[in-house]
Amino acid sequence: MEDFIPYGTQKIDDNEIEEVVKTLKSGWLTSGPKVKEFEDALCGYIGCKYAVAVNSGTSALDMAVKSLDLPAGSEVITTPFTFVADSNLTEKTKAIIYVDYAGQPCRINEIKKIAEEHCLFLIEDACHAVGAEYNGKKIGNFADMTVLSFHPVKHITTGEGGAILSDNEDLAKKLRMLRNHGIDKAPADRDSWVYDMKDLGRNYRITDIQCTLGVTQLKKIEWSIERRQTIAKRYNEELSKLNWVKIPSTSDSVRHAWHLYTILIENGNREDFFYYMKKNNIGVNLHYIPSYRFSYYRKKFNFFPKDYPVTEKVFSEIITLPMYPSMTEEQVERVINLVKRYK
Ligand SMILES: *Cc1c(COP(=O)(O)O)cnc(C)c1O
């Protein structure tokens, strides 16, 4: 049997490990200079004013919503076709959380128009889309807040980690407090024992160990996206020849970051195709099981799949093929040849 090819994986080089070891020996393990260096590097790359790094993408989403101080009973609109982290919010609409699925930016101008008409806050979940662009501008410069994740399957990793990007100084200040229990001054900023807890926050802090990796990973992001684009182009070239496969469409107004490469298997064969690929040691996956199908949401909100016909159709046909920057040409060709031999 040939080697297993996962659907996605991280790439960490020796020089990055050396940097992490230096931080371990430095005496600053958390809330120190590497956190600020990583936040500054993110701002530099994206071109936004503020970045607040936290311990996961989920924490970043939670804090982004919390920072808006929405009245009890507020509702937030989001998509069911995403990772569960987006849906764990509720009850009168005050905000939209939109997801740049697979790394392709949404139709942001249209979403902005709706938000302006109805006075809604916008939170962009760009966990798939670090480095993606919309009308020539980097994602992270459109919504009130943009959320990133640094989980190992994402573009850059800190093991676990996330960040919130914003141009709004008040929101950034609030996010820094919420990250640290709602306390107004981090220990490093205190010249006495005095501090105040102004809000109910959490411990969502990220360590200097993680941010050291974040800084080194961010240096490779352009290489990583270019590799992903090359792989996507090769998949598109070959798989578009198969009449039972639908390849992903890409808008002309975006730079796609290709976190995921997904295809649609038409004619009801997705299940069978999934196990065919698995049997041949290819780590196919399914992104995502729609949130309304999970027992928690079904019980709590009485959701029914038949109310989401578009998502249901996509869910029944979609499959994720391997896509990561260290994937070799041979591995890409092996996946392509296997898909071709299915019928
Ligand atoms: C990964 C992911 C998250 C959650 O990020 P974590 O760092 O795993 O908490 C949220 N939304 C989307 C779309 C994701 O892909």
Ligand as a Chemical Component Dictionary entry (heavy atoms), coordinates in Angstrom:
data_LIG
# 
_chem_comp.id                   LIG 
_chem_comp.type                 NON-POLYMER 
_chem_comp.pdbx_formal_charge   0 
_chem_comp.three_letter_code    LIG 
# 
loop_
_chem_comp_atom.comp_id 
_chem_comp_atom.atom_id 
_chem_comp_atom.alt_atom_id 
_chem_comp_atom.type_symbol 
_chem_comp_atom.charge 
_chem_comp_atom.model_Cartn_x 
_chem_comp_atom.model_Cartn_y 
_chem_comp_atom.model_Cartn_z 
_chem_comp_atom.pdbx_ordinal 
LIG C1 C1 C 0 -10.892 26.159 12.145 1  
LIG C2 C2 C 0 -12.112 26.997 12.071 2  
LIG C3 C3 C 0 -12.650 27.657 13.189 3  
LIG C4 C4 C 0 -12.164 27.419 14.591 4  
LIG O1 O1 O 0 -10.820 27.635 14.787 5  
LIG P1 P1 P 0 -10.065 26.865 15.975 6  
LIG O2 O2 O 0 -8.722  27.534 15.995 7  
LIG O3 O3 O 0 -10.019 25.442 15.613 8  
LIG O4 O4 O 0 -10.834 27.119 17.239 9  
LIG C5 C5 C 0 -13.732 28.504 12.993 10 
LIG N1 N1 N 0 -14.265 28.696 11.775 11 
LIG C6 C6 C 0 -13.776 28.061 10.676 12 
LIG C7 C7 C 0 -14.414 28.323 9.332  13 
LIG C8 C8 C 0 -12.709 27.192 10.793 14 
LIG O5 O5 O 0 -12.246 26.548 9.707  15 
# 
loop_
_chem_comp_bond.comp_id 
_chem_comp_bond.atom_id_1 
_chem_comp_bond.atom_id_2 
_chem_comp_bond.value_order 
_chem_comp_bond.pdbx_ordinal 
LIG C1 C2 SING 1  
LIG C2 C3 SING 2  
LIG C2 C8 DOUB 3  
LIG C3 C4 SING 4  
LIG C3 C5 DOUB 5  
LIG C4 O1 SING 6  
LIG O1 P1 SING 7  
LIG P1 O2 DOUB 8  
LIG P1 O3 SING 9  
LIG P1 O4 SING 10 
LIG C5 N1 SING 11 
LIG N1 C6 DOUB 12 
LIG C6 C7 SING 13 
LIG C6 C8 SING 14 
LIG C8 O5 SING 15 
# 
